[in-house]
């Protein structure tokens, strides 16, 4: 924190207000406006929070202009290359990479908490048979608080850790059950001997009547996608988890609210939307028409999987996952599936198009994750569920950081009221 100040002047009244200047750990200046309304009667207006830092956080760093993403200081490229999803999870939650013994303990503890209560499994039967798996996931995750009263006291640090571990451990089981229910197959119990992502594949794709062997390329690809999606500072879903948590709600309810925010096509739903878009485009001969639609201000169509609020140079996750995407397509891609040719054609043309270059719209991580999921045989309506499983560790880490911050307060934005001025009620017969 520096001792500089910023001065703002109200040009109408001549009033000058001095505000404290802050600096974040990377030297980016910020104006502390927290007392602006209370002491001076002014609001700030920032719809979409484009210039508003809502918290201090030591978890994830992004420099959108330079295309930098780091977890706890470690570059995403190094973690994707050399780490594993559970090691990254430990790092995000605890702040440091674990030694061998701590990592082994953590992995073994997470793999021993993967089961769901049998009565929770029966919840799924209440959903309509063709429910979207994200709808089931929101409901089941929210209901976890009804099963784990012993870890919902947010003021008890031990409760917080237990709840965080439970969430991380049970999300693959919940996700796989959402899928199995949607296709009418029996739920598969987790196998503690498998890796985090191997277990998820096992619970999604094995059936009780046959042996299932997890494919190592699929397992590695999933692990890497999960590392890339594990946290992304104050995005819409994480900000939602923090806002829900700021009122003291239990962590399971908070994560459930994060899942709802993730669902939309502008956020985590983009990976599913990419596949719907490719289906709609249908053929490489239609690419030019759809690029023109994306550029047309009067047409709501957008190229799904392109653009990002923060990355205005490139999405570093996309650079890493793109390479993996080609490896996966080589092994699993159906060479006769026109979808892959279409995706690659779209990528090539959009990268050369002036509109996309000028507006700094590049393929983001979810352009490629959708294509990888499709090649791995994961159904389209499960794409955002996979994202939710990977992001859970980010949500719980951010939630724990917020709750343990001294002086933590409820999040409560203000508004600029633009509705009617005071008026008298008119009885219905006189209206
Ligand atoms: N296709 C066509 N035009 C676009 C696109 C796109 N995908 N994205 C942005 N633009 C245009 C937009 O019309 C605007 O043009 P103008 O300045 O002339 O009004 C300009 O680029 C800036 O866009 P914006 O909507 O003001 O930017 P934003 O920061 O509010 O939105 C975004 C970011 C990611 C929501 C947006 O780029 C988008 O809708 N992309 C498609 C959905 C998508 O892929 N989302 C996943 C993001 S990565 C996963 C995650 O972290 O959630």
Boltz pocket constraint, residues with backbone or C-beta under 6 A from the ligand:
constraints:
  - pocket:
      binder: B
      contacts: [[A, 232], [A, 235], [A, 265], [A, 266], [A, 267], [A, 268], [A, 270], [A, 294], [A, 295], [A, 301], [A, 302], [A, 303], [A, 304], [A, 305], [A, 306], [A, 307], [A, 308], [A, 309], [A, 310], [A, 359], [A, 361], [A, 364], [A, 365], [A, 366]]
      max_distance: 6.0
